[in-house]
């Protein structure tokens, strides 16, 4: 990006950082579904699409600009969402389990600049991918209730593209991105209070290329039958990553809702 483009980006840094945080805000949200223990000693599987209505607060800095503090609720994010996909799956054999989560979001926003001289309009597109893969072992297992110790790794990728139209920067564009991996460890569990109602909880803590990466969630589930369950709860996630001029230090929290299919 040319020098005069950098100046324009600086003037519009709030738009850039805000869009990036909105994309990240819809990430990583879930309670990993617990597959029903196999009575015949074979594998069982579970898959769960889910929704996380989270807000975000923290600091985001890109394009070599100083980090900007952000505070945004879910309604702000939803209006700019282009596409989002969130799903988690698990395979379980006796006390052993493997699980994975895939999240992708794309958020776009834009608007006219105050004077329209340097640029008439700026448009920003942010894309975020987060993937978690791990394995667990049940240190407690009693019928359908269990407590697992888990370990894994989380891959993050965040990118923001900014483009200008009109004014002196007509047709100019730039892109900034970062990819990092963090090792994670913790616990997850499920406890049946009745034949159909259960509590589900999740807690992970880690670091790696990020200084800190943490994730906690708790919810209440209802098992309609041996195949279908519904879960509602609350989740909070935080990550603190910075390298060179790329800063991503945010906390995301809000209600989660999901359906769980077991087979």
Buried (B, 14 or more C-beta within 10 A) or exposed (E): BEEEBEEBBEBBBEBBBBBBBBBBBBBBBBBBBBBBBEEEEEEBBBBBBBBBBBBBBBBBBBBBBEBBEBEBBBEBBBEBBEEBEBBBBBBBBBBEBBBBBBBBBBBBBBEEBEEEEBBBBBBBBBBBBBBBBBBBEBEEBEEBBBBBBBBBBBEBBBBBBBBBBBBBBEEBEBEBBBEBBBBBBBBBBBBBEEEEEBBBBBBBBBBBBBEBBBBBBBBEBEBEEEEEBBBBBBBBBBBBBBEEBBBBBBBBBBBBBBBBBBE
